[in-house]
Amino acid sequence: MSALFSNYGRRDLQIESGSGSKLTDHAGKSYLDFTSGIGVCNLGHVHPAVTAAVENQLKKVWHTSNLFQSDLQEETAELLVKPTHLNKVFFCNSGAEANEAAIKLARKFTGKTKIITFEQSFHGRTYGAMAATGQDKIKKGFGPMLADFQTVPFNDFDSLIKYADSQTAAVMIEVVQGEGGVIPGNESFLQRVQHHCNDHDILLIIDEVQTGIGRTGKAFAFQHYGLKPDIVTSAKGLGNGFPVGAVLGTEEVSTAFGPGSHGTTFGGNPLAMAAASAVLKEVFSDVFLDEVMKKSAFLIEELQKELSPCTEVLEVRGLGLMAGIEFSHKAAPLIQELQNDGLLALPAGECVLRLLPPLNMSYEELAEGVKKISKAVKKKSILV
């Protein structure tokens, strides 16, 4: 009997090692990884630069707390905000923790309490982040949610403005809903949200936990749409597997977090900063991000070419190397069939196959993955 809680629906698969875009199980079978640890290992597994940075820091100091100055935190923060209009960073340990901090920051800065979020959104499983999440299944059984969260339909501006009143502190949004089905925001909708927030002194919080750190071919996905959020949250790919999260904000908004107003024991610890700094130096270059966009176009084109004859494929969509394939049936049997054939993929809701390959996956590996997906889809025996 396992000594672990049973809160995860684990697959019957144990990974022993990884390198680049490949994982190997305990029996020695190799898998092409189109999950990146759920959008975490954006540079693939055991990336040399990240590994070297962490190994080097391990020999120096592991933890000191935030009682002391940290040049490594300063360096990492500067790298993180450099491609953006934002200029302040709070480091934490996860996406949910970053979103909790963003909610607190918005309420404290504005003196207001209402937060507007969107149906099918996902912001985390802690109480504030759970209240912000627009999925009832995440909230079921946990009693009353925190007050003053209003959920409205995604990509529906008219519904948003019905609730964006004088007590609204912030609108909190993913520009591409990941867990909700890999659903990109409509450009016109997102820009209208930005303008409405500007005109009514409402903060705009963009959750980039899954879409950030190069995943969509920009440093952050909001940059595709010309948006200027007041607060951005980040995690997942920021540490390439080392736990780290961050809140980015404008200098004005950051003033709401004075000494003692918020904190975290492990946030910004030297090991996490070493990993994050190495990641940002690799990912936040124009050459790297341009290549992500080229690979994205290649992946979508190949998927559409291979899957266009399949009537059960309703849509291929996404942004950057964040792709979703929507089916007329449940995706779970397909995911199992792909695993049997040596490819790891993810669901996003019941009927969407989500693909989050490492950003540096080769064109040959992307093509191999598409062939495996096409083969599995066309295997009619699993389409029930």
C-alpha positions as CSV (number, residue, x, y, z in Angstrom):
1,M,0.0,0.0,0.0
2,S,1.3,3.4,-0.9
3,A,2.1,5.9,1.8
4,L,1.1,8.8,-0.5
5,F,-2.2,10.6,-0.6
6,S,-4.4,9.5,-3.5
7,N,-5.1,13.0,-4.8
8,Y,-3.3,12.3,-8.2
9,G,-4.7,10.0,-10.9
10,R,-1.3,8.6,-11.7
11,R,-0.5,6.6,-14.9
12,D,1.0,3.2,-14.6
13,L,4.3,4.5,-15.7
14,Q,7.5,5.3,-13.7
15,I,10.1,7.5,-15.3
16,E,13.7,6.8,-14.4
17,S,15.7,9.3,-16.4
18,G,15.4,12.0,-19.1
19,S,17.6,13.8,-21.6
20,G,16.5,16.5,-24.0
21,S,13.0,15.6,-25.4
22,K,13.2,12.0,-24.3
23,L,12.2,10.2,-21.1
24,T,13.0,6.6,-20.2
25,D,11.0,4.4,-17.9
26,H,12.1,1.8,-15.4
27,A,12.0,-0.9,-18.0
28,G,14.3,1.0,-20.4
29,K,11.5,2.1,-22.8
30,S,12.0,5.5,-24.4
31,Y,9.3,8.1,-24.8
32,L,9.1,11.3,-26.8
33,D,7.9,13.9,-24.3
34,F,5.1,16.2,-25.6
35,T,4.2,17.2,-22.0
36,S,7.4,18.9,-20.7
37,G,6.3,18.0,-17.2
38,I,3.0,20.0,-17.9
39,G,4.8,22.9,-19.5
40,V,7.7,23.0,-17.1
41,C,10.8,21.6,-18.8
42,N,10.7,24.2,-21.7
43,L,14.4,23.5,-22.3
44,G,13.9,19.7,-22.2
45,H,15.2,17.4,-19.5
46,V,18.6,17.8,-17.7
47,H,19.5,20.8,-19.8
48,P,23.3,21.3,-19.6
49,A,23.3,25.1,-18.8
50,V,20.6,24.8,-16.1
51,T,22.2,21.7,-14.6
52,A,25.6,23.4,-14.5
53,A,24.1,26.5,-12.8
54,V,22.4,24.5,-10.1
55,E,25.4,22.3,-9.5
56,N,27.6,25.3,-9.1
57,Q,25.2,26.9,-6.6
58,L,24.9,23.7,-4.7
59,K,28.6,24.1,-3.8
60,K,28.1,27.6,-2.4
61,V,24.9,28.1,-0.4
62,W,21.4,26.5,-0.6
63,H,19.3,28.8,1.5
64,T,19.6,32.0,3.6
65,S,16.0,33.4,3.7
66,N,14.9,36.8,2.6
67,L,16.3,38.6,5.6
68,F,19.4,39.3,3.5
69,Q,20.4,41.0,0.2
70,S,20.7,38.7,-2.8
71,D,22.6,39.7,-6.0
72,L,21.3,36.5,-7.6
73,Q,17.7,37.5,-7.0
74,E,18.4,40.9,-8.4
75,E,20.1,39.5,-11.5
76,T,17.2,37.0,-12.1
77,A,14.6,39.7,-11.6
78,E,16.3,42.0,-14.1
79,L,16.4,39.2,-16.7
80,L,12.7,38.4,-16.1
81,V,11.4,41.9,-16.6
82,K,13.8,43.0,-19.3
83,P,11.6,42.0,-22.3
84,T,8.5,43.6,-20.7
85,H,7.2,47.0,-19.6
86,L,7.2,45.8,-16.0
87,N,10.0,46.5,-13.5
88,K,9.4,44.8,-10.1
89,V,9.4,41.1,-9.2
90,F,8.3,39.1,-6.1
91,F,9.7,35.5,-6.2
92,C,7.8,32.5,-4.7
93,N,7.6,28.8,-5.4
94,S,4.7,27.9,-7.7
95,G,2.0,29.2,-10.0
96,A,-0.7,29.0,-7.4
97,E,1.4,30.9,-4.9
98,A,2.1,33.6,-7.5
99,N,-1.6,33.9,-8.2
100,E,-2.4,34.2,-4.5
101,A,0.1,37.0,-4.2
102,A,-1.3,38.7,-7.3
103,I,-4.8,38.7,-5.8
104,K,-3.5,40.1,-2.5
105,L,-1.5,42.7,-4.3
106,A,-4.4,43.9,-6.4
107,R,-6.8,44.2,-3.4
108,K,-4.3,46.0,-1.3
109,F,-3.2,48.4,-4.0
110,T,-6.7,49.3,-5.1
111,G,-8.5,49.0,-1.7
112,K,-11.2,47.1,-3.7
113,T,-12.2,43.5,-3.4
114,K,-13.9,42.2,-6.5
115,I,-11.8,40.1,-8.9
116,I,-13.3,39.1,-12.3
117,T,-12.2,35.9,-13.9
118,F,-13.4,33.6,-16.7
119,E,-15.2,30.4,-17.2
120,Q,-12.9,27.4,-17.8
121,S,-9.9,29.3,-16.4
122,F,-7.4,27.6,-14.1
123,H,-5.3,29.6,-11.6
124,G,-4.5,27.0,-9.0
125,R,-5.8,24.9,-6.1
126,T,-5.1,27.0,-3.0
127,Y,-8.1,28.9,-1.7
128,G,-7.7,32.3,-3.4
129,A,-6.5,30.7,-6.7
130,M,-9.3,28.1,-6.5
131,A,-11.9,30.9,-6.0
132,A,-10.5,32.6,-9.1
133,T,-10.6,29.4,-11.2
134,G,-13.6,29.1,-13.5
135,Q,-14.2,25.3,-13.2
136,D,-16.7,23.9,-10.7
137,K,-15.0,20.5,-10.6
138,I,-11.9,22.1,-9.0
139,K,-14.1,23.7,-6.2
140,K,-16.4,20.7,-5.5
141,G,-16.5,19.6,-1.9
142,F,-14.4,22.5,-0.4
143,G,-17.3,24.6,1.0
144,P,-17.9,28.3,0.4
145,M,-15.4,30.0,-1.8
146,L,-13.7,33.3,-0.9
147,A,-16.0,36.2,-1.5
148,D,-16.1,38.7,-4.4
149,F,-14.9,36.6,-7.3
150,Q,-17.1,36.9,-10.3
151,T,-16.7,34.4,-13.2
152,V,-17.8,35.4,-16.7
153,P,-17.7,33.7,-20.2
154,F,-14.3,33.8,-21.9
155,N,-14.0,36.0,-25.1
156,D,-17.3,37.7,-24.2
157,F,-16.7,41.4,-23.6
158,D,-20.4,42.3,-23.1
159,S,-20.6,39.8,-20.1
160,L,-17.4,41.3,-18.6
161,I,-18.6,44.9,-18.5
162,K,-21.9,43.9,-16.8
163,Y,-19.8,43.1,-13.7
164,A,-16.8,45.5,-14.0
165,D,-18.2,48.1,-11.5
166,S,-16.6,50.6,-9.1
167,Q,-15.7,47.8,-6.6
168,T,-13.7,45.8,-9.1
169,A,-10.0,45.6,-8.2
170,A,-8.8,43.5,-11.1
171,V,-9.6,41.4,-14.1
172,M,-7.5,38.2,-14.0
173,I,-7.1,36.3,-17.2
174,E,-5.1,33.7,-19.2
175,V,-4.6,34.9,-22.8
176,V,-4.6,31.2,-23.8
177,Q,-6.6,29.0,-21.5
178,G,-4.4,25.9,-20.9
179,E,-6.2,23.5,-18.6
180,G,-9.5,24.8,-20.0
181,G,-8.8,23.4,-23.5
182,V,-6.0,25.3,-25.1
183,I,-8.3,28.2,-26.0
184,P,-6.6,31.4,-27.3
185,G,-8.2,34.7,-26.4
186,N,-9.6,36.7,-29.3
187,E,-7.3,39.6,-30.0
188,S,-10.2,42.1,-30.2
189,F,-11.6,40.9,-26.9
190,L,-8.3,41.1,-25.1
191,Q,-7.6,44.6,-26.3
192,R,-11.1,45.7,-25.3
193,V,-10.5,44.2,-21.9
194,Q,-7.2,46.2,-21.6
195,H,-8.9,49.5,-22.7
196,H,-11.8,48.9,-20.3
197,C,-9.4,48.3,-17.4
198,N,-7.4,51.4,-18.3
199,D,-10.6,53.6,-18.5
200,H,-12.1,52.4,-15.2
201,D,-9.0,52.1,-13.0
202,I,-9.2,48.3,-12.9
203,L,-5.9,46.4,-12.7
204,L,-5.2,43.8,-15.4
205,I,-3.6,40.6,-14.1
206,I,-2.4,38.1,-16.7
207,D,-1.7,34.6,-15.6
208,E,1.3,33.4,-17.6
209,V,2.1,30.4,-15.5
210,Q,1.7,28.1,-18.5
211,T,2.0,30.5,-21.4
212,G,5.1,32.4,-20.2
213,I,8.8,31.8,-20.5
214,G,8.8,31.5,-24.3
215,R,6.1,28.9,-24.6
216,T,4.2,30.9,-27.2
217,G,7.2,32.3,-29.1
218,K,7.3,35.5,-27.1
219,A,8.8,36.0,-23.6
220,F,5.2,36.2,-22.5
221,A,2.0,35.5,-24.4
222,F,0.4,38.9,-23.7
223,Q,3.0,40.4,-26.0
224,H,1.3,38.8,-29.0
225,Y,-1.7,41.1,-28.4
226,G,0.0,44.4,-27.5
227,L,-1.3,44.3,-23.9
228,K,0.3,46.1,-21.0
229,P,-0.9,44.3,-17.8
230,D,-0.3,45.8,-14.4
231,I,0.6,42.3,-12.9
232,V,1.8,39.1,-14.5
233,T,2.3,35.8,-12.8
234,S,4.9,33.2,-13.9
235,A,6.1,29.7,-12.8
236,K,6.3,26.3,-14.6
237,G,9.0,26.9,-17.3
238,L,10.8,29.5,-15.2
239,G,12.9,26.9,-13.4
240,N,12.8,24.1,-16.0
241,G,11.9,21.7,-13.3
242,F,13.2,23.5,-10.2
243,P,10.2,24.9,-8.2
244,V,10.0,28.7,-8.7
245,G,7.3,31.2,-9.3
246,A,7.2,35.0,-9.7
247,V,4.9,38.0,-9.7
248,L,5.9,40.8,-12.1
249,G,4.4,44.2,-11.5
250,T,4.7,47.9,-12.3
251,E,6.7,50.0,-9.8
252,E,3.5,51.8,-8.8
253,V,1.5,48.6,-8.0
254,S,4.5,47.0,-6.2
255,T,4.4,49.7,-3.6
256,A,1.4,48.0,-2.0
257,F,3.7,45.3,-0.8
258,G,5.7,47.0,1.9
259,P,7.8,45.2,4.5
260,G,5.7,42.6,6.4
261,S,2.8,42.7,3.9
262,H,3.6,39.5,2.2
263,G,6.4,36.9,2.1
264,T,7.6,33.3,1.6
265,T,10.3,31.3,3.3
266,F,11.7,29.6,0.3
267,G,10.9,32.1,-2.5
268,G,13.9,33.3,-4.3
269,N,16.3,30.8,-2.7
270,P,19.7,30.6,-4.3
271,L,19.2,27.2,-6.0
272,A,15.9,28.4,-7.6
273,M,17.5,31.6,-8.8
274,A,20.4,29.8,-10.3
275,A,18.1,27.6,-12.3
276,A,15.8,30.5,-13.3
277,S,18.7,32.8,-14.3
278,A,20.1,30.0,-16.6
279,V,16.7,29.4,-18.1
280,L,16.1,33.1,-18.9
281,K,19.6,33.5,-20.5
282,E,18.7,30.7,-22.9
283,V,15.1,31.4,-23.7
284,F,14.9,35.2,-23.7
285,S,16.8,35.8,-26.9
286,D,15.3,36.8,-30.2
287,V,17.0,33.9,-32.0
288,F,15.6,31.3,-29.6
289,L,12.0,32.8,-29.6
290,D,12.0,33.2,-33.4
291,E,12.9,29.5,-33.7
292,V,10.0,28.6,-31.4
293,M,7.6,30.5,-33.8
294,K,9.0,28.6,-36.7
295,K,8.6,25.3,-34.9
296,S,5.1,26.2,-34.0
297,A,4.1,26.9,-37.6
298,F,5.7,23.6,-38.6
299,L,3.9,21.7,-35.9
300,I,0.4,23.1,-36.6
301,E,0.9,22.7,-40.4
302,E,1.9,19.1,-40.0
303,L,-0.9,18.3,-37.6
304,Q,-3.5,19.9,-40.0
305,K,-2.1,18.1,-43.0
306,E,-2.1,14.7,-41.2
307,L,-5.4,15.1,-39.4
308,S,-7.5,17.0,-41.9
309,P,-9.0,13.7,-43.3
310,C,-10.2,12.7,-39.8
311,T,-13.8,13.7,-39.2
312,E,-13.5,13.2,-35.5
313,V,-10.9,16.0,-35.3
314,L,-12.9,19.2,-34.8
315,E,-10.1,21.7,-34.5
316,V,-6.3,22.1,-34.3
317,R,-5.5,25.3,-32.4
318,G,-3.0,27.0,-30.2
319,L,-0.2,29.6,-29.9
320,G,3.5,28.9,-30.2
321,L,4.4,25.4,-29.0
322,M,1.2,25.1,-27.0
323,A,-1.2,23.2,-29.2
324,G,-4.6,21.6,-28.7
325,I,-6.5,19.1,-30.8
326,E,-10.2,18.9,-30.1
327,F,-12.0,15.7,-30.8
328,S,-15.7,14.7,-31.0
329,H,-14.9,12.0,-28.5
330,K,-12.9,11.7,-25.2
331,A,-9.1,12.1,-25.5
332,A,-8.2,9.7,-22.7
333,P,-8.1,6.5,-24.9
334,L,-5.9,8.4,-27.4
335,I,-3.5,9.5,-24.7
336,Q,-3.1,5.9,-23.6
337,E,-2.6,4.7,-27.2
338,L,0.1,7.3,-27.7
339,Q,1.8,6.3,-24.5
340,N,1.8,2.7,-25.7
341,D,3.5,3.9,-28.9
342,G,6.2,5.9,-27.0
343,L,4.7,9.4,-27.0
344,L,3.6,11.3,-23.8
345,A,0.8,13.8,-24.2
346,L,-1.8,15.6,-22.0
347,P,-5.5,16.2,-21.8
348,A,-7.1,19.6,-21.5
349,G,-10.7,18.9,-20.5
350,E,-12.3,15.7,-21.7
351,C,-12.0,16.0,-25.5
352,V,-8.8,18.0,-26.1
353,L,-5.3,16.5,-26.6
354,R,-2.8,19.1,-25.4
355,L,0.7,19.2,-26.7
356,L,3.5,21.0,-24.8
357,P,6.8,19.8,-26.3
358,P,10.1,21.3,-25.1
359,L,10.8,24.5,-26.9
360,N,14.1,23.2,-28.3
361,M,12.6,19.9,-29.6
362,S,14.1,19.2,-33.0
363,Y,12.0,19.4,-36.2
364,E,12.6,15.7,-36.7
365,E,11.2,14.9,-33.2
366,L,8.2,17.2,-33.8
367,A,7.5,15.3,-37.1
368,E,7.9,12.0,-35.4
369,G,5.4,13.1,-32.8
370,V,2.9,14.1,-35.4
371,K,3.2,10.8,-37.2
372,K,2.5,8.9,-33.9
373,I,-0.5,11.1,-33.2
374,S,-1.9,10.6,-36.8
375,K,-1.4,6.8,-36.4
376,A,-3.2,6.7,-33.1
377,V,-6.1,8.9,-34.3
378,K,-6.6,6.7,-37.4
379,K,-6.6,3.5,-35.3
380,K,-10.4,3.3,-35.2
381,S,-10.5,0.7,-32.5
382,I,-9.7,3.3,-29.9
383,L,-12.2,5.9,-31.1
384,V,-15.2,4.8,-29.1
